[in-house]
Amino acid sequence: MLNFSVNRFSEKTLPQQVYDQISNRILNNEFQAGERLPSSRELANNIGVSRNVVLEAYDQLMIEGYIEVRPGSGTYVSQGSSLLVKKSEQPLELEDQNHVSEPFPSVDAIDFKASNPAMDYFPRSIWGNLTKEVCLHSEDRLFGYNPSQGITELRNVLTRYLSRVRGVKCHPDQIIITSGATQGLYLITKFLTTHNKKVIIEDPIADEMLPIFKNAGADVLPVLVDEKGIMTECLPTNHDPSFIFVVPSHQFPLGGTLPIQRRIQLIEYAREHNAYIVEDDYDSEFTYEGIPVASMQGLDPDNVIYVGTFSKILSPSLRIGYMVLPWHLVEQFRQKKWYLDRHTGTIDQMVLAHFINEGYLDRHVRRMKSIYKQRRKAMVRSISKHFSHFKIHGKAAGMHLVLELEGVDFTEKLVNRIKDQGVIIYPIEPYAISKRKHKNKIVMGYGSLTEDLIEEGVSRIKKVLENL
Ligand SMILES: Cc1ncc(COP(=O)(O)O)c(C=O)c1O
C-alpha cells in the first residue's frame, strides 16, 4: 500500500497534499506509466481522510494528464508523465571581477560607505500621504502601461527644477525617467558605444560605476583625476571615444569640482572628437561652502547628456533617475527604455512629481543639507581629534570626504583588522585603475551615520592604527 501521510495543520488543503504526493511520485518515475493506482476508497481509508479528498485530488491529476481512468478497470498512471530529475546546481561563490558588492553591511557595524544617504530622515509621512492622495485621486491611466519616457507631470516639474537649481537647459520631452542613474548609464553605454570606439572614464571611479560600463560592452580608457577632477591635459588625442564619463560637480571618489577652464577644454575635446560628454550629477544639491557650480549640460546641451538621480537626495530604494538628452537622441532612447522595462513605476513618479511641485523637495534638501553639514563637521572634528598627520581631500559637499593618513598603507589586512573592530572602511586603491597612487587614502561616507557613530568609528580606526 502507498506510504502517504497528510498534515492537518498545513497551509495546504488535504486534496492539495494528496495531489502533490502523487504527482511528485509520477514525475520522479516512482509510479510508472501503466501502473494501477489504488481506488479512491482504498486510498482514503489508508490515509485516514474522507473519500471526497482523494476524489478531488484524482480529478485534478486527471485534468492535468497524470492519470487516466479506464472504465471498469481502475485508475492508471498515464504514459509520458515522468521527468528525469536533474540535480539542481549548487550556488557558486561569485568571483566575477565585475560583480558589485551588495550594499548590506552587518547591522551592528559602523559603515563608512559613501553612497548611503540618511535613511532615518526619509520624509515618510509626507511621502505616505502623497502616495495615498495619488492612489485615491489619479486618473485610471496611471495604473496602466504608461509612456516609456516617464509621465509628463514629472518631466514638467523636473525641467523647471533642473533649470532653477542646476542650470540645465531642456524641454520636458528631452527627459527620460530611468530606474536610477545606473539604468541611464547602462542604456547610454549600450547604445552609444560603437565598434572600435572607447569610452573615457575617470580614474579613480566609483566601484558601482565601472561594472556598468564594462557589462554594457564598453572598452574603457581611464584618464587620471586630480584634486580638481579629470585631468583634461591627459585626454588621448589618438582616439575618438563614444563618450567621456565625468562627475564634474563632485568627483567620486576624490571629491573635486571641475574648474571652468577644464570644462571648456573637455567640451572642445568632445566637439573635436565627435564624442558626447556624459555628466553624472548625483549629489550636487548638497554643497556646504559657496555656490554650487552649474551643470556642464547648460554650457553645451547638444553634446552633453546629463544624468541625475533621486537616490542621494531622497532614497536609493525609489529607483528613480533621469537622463536629459540632446534632441537627436531622444527617440532612440525612448524606444530602448521601452525594450528594457517598458517604463519606471508610474505611481512613484506621480508621487515624486507632487513632492517636487508642492515644495517638499526644496524643504527636504534644505533640511538634509544642514544635517549632512553637521555630520561632515563631526567627521572633520573626530579626524582632527584622533590624528595629527592627515589631509582631507574634496570639496565640502555630498556625503563623503577623502582622508589621507601619512605613512599608512590601507591593505586588505588592515581593512580586515579594522572590520574586526566593527568598522567598515573603503580604501581608494580598489577604485583606482592605475594602482599605487592612493594607498594611504580612504573614502569616508558620513551621510547615514550619526555624529556619535562617526566619533566612535574614527576612534576605533585610530586604536587599530596605534597597535600596528
Ligand atoms: C558616482 C555615482 N553616480 C550615481 C549613483 C547613483 O546611482 P543610482 O541612481 O542608480 O542609485 C551612484 C551610486 O552610488 C554613484 O556612486
The ligand as an ORCA input file, in Angstrom:
! r2SCAN-3c Opt
* xyz 0 1
  C      29.003     58.312     -8.975
  C      27.598     57.801     -8.762
  N      26.621     58.264     -9.553
  C      25.341     57.875     -9.381
  C      24.996     56.968     -8.398
  C      23.540     56.651     -8.198
  O      23.081     55.528     -8.827
  P      21.523     55.183     -8.797
  O      20.770     56.405     -9.202
  O      21.354     54.082     -9.776
  O      21.172     54.774     -7.404
  C      25.987     56.413     -7.592
  C      25.618     55.415     -6.589
  O      26.274     55.137     -5.648
  C      27.321     56.857     -7.761
  O      28.303     56.384     -6.985
*
